[in-house]
Amino acid sequence: MLDDSSVDSKVTLPSAPNVTWQHIWSFSETQDALSDSLFVAIPNEILLRIFQVLSVGDLCNVSLVCRSFKMIADQDEIWKSKCNNSNRERKSSNRQMMMFCCPCRAIKLSVNIDDTARELIKLLEKASKFQAQWQQSSILKQMIIRYYRFMQLKASHPTNLLLIPTLDIEIVWQTHLLRPEIYQADCIRLFRRVIDHKLLSNEIEEFFKEQAFRDTCQLYEQRFGEKYCLLSSIDERNQFGSNVSHYSFNSSRPDKTYYSYWDKTDFEFSCCSPKDYENPFSFTEGDIILDMNWLDMCQKFMTDTLKKVSVTNYYRNQLIRFNLGQGAMKRLKKSYERFLYMAAKYPLKDRNGFVPPTYAIDIMWHSHMQEPLNYAADCLRLVGYVIFHDPWPIIEDNNMKKSCDKIDDIWKEEFDNDITTDHLYNTVDQVVDWSDEDT
């Protein structure tokens, strides 16, 4: 405590403190700590004044604590003093200018979304070879049965036991994962817990992958009395190589990641529908077919959007590519970050008022949902609720078309970009950016 005699009569304002607090608590710890702390009783006006003296980095950290803190930290009044808008010709919010200019505004996800996105596209490319065959009703029923049995194995064994799904099982799993609401409900109803999933495997898992696949075959056959899948010889697998599809894929980086499923399989489906078939899940055969068509629709969207902007270099001649290089990934992730911001600002209520994604945003969203437990935790931490994903509705009437146009206007007002081409723009100088260099 200071002695009264040491206090000068002239009052001086202190400089902004150099706060270096880092967000390291888990979501449950943070939630409990906030509910039991004095912050609950502090008015938002006071918190706003406190946040105004924080540095940009600390504001980014504070915004990760909870949805309430994020909404306060995003106020334009805070960012007004931290942005130099004298050189800005267009009108935009101070908060948004800081999102453009400050690299630390990038959110941190619990999923390695870069590598996951690349592996997800590769998975869908491999499965596209079997699309015509797997869209037959009799085969879809067999695929669903095999998926159900595999999930029963997962549920009846410890979580650390490595079980390897085949390509057909993984494709059905994808349809389930992309519907988080029914995935969670189905898992709790059928297996008493949420079965976790990840598309990437680490080096240790990759080392034991072949043995784990053999174990999976044995466990499946012992329990259900049917062949899981034939394991081809090493020579046959080397001749088979990777399943190269008709898509052109550009990652602009060496392929060093491993995937968690087994794609070099030799399983033949019966042409007859299984007897006494019953789908235990909440998704339908039509959902699987719809998801199989997603890659074609996404490819078409990505190509069409390139034609809407001015391109002067070699990318104009490579419109068929799925470009997931470093530069493209930065822009895709920024669009997804903005999508999460909009989901927090315009929360989904009775499926109205929510900003639907483009196919470009869908790439990142689908990748994030590959790990359901991490996805739910990230949504609660960043948005305040778990964002449920559903396929796009077909625009059949003028009212729905007007609703989508209104949503596009909201996005443009927030970010000064059309939502359909947002993923093509550099987030710093707001120009079309085609470089794949990590700058």
Summary of the structure (lengths in Angstrom):
residues: 439
radius of gyration: 25.0
end to end distance: 49.2
largest distance: 95.0
contacts: 1155
relative contact order: 0.12
helix: 54%
strand: 5%
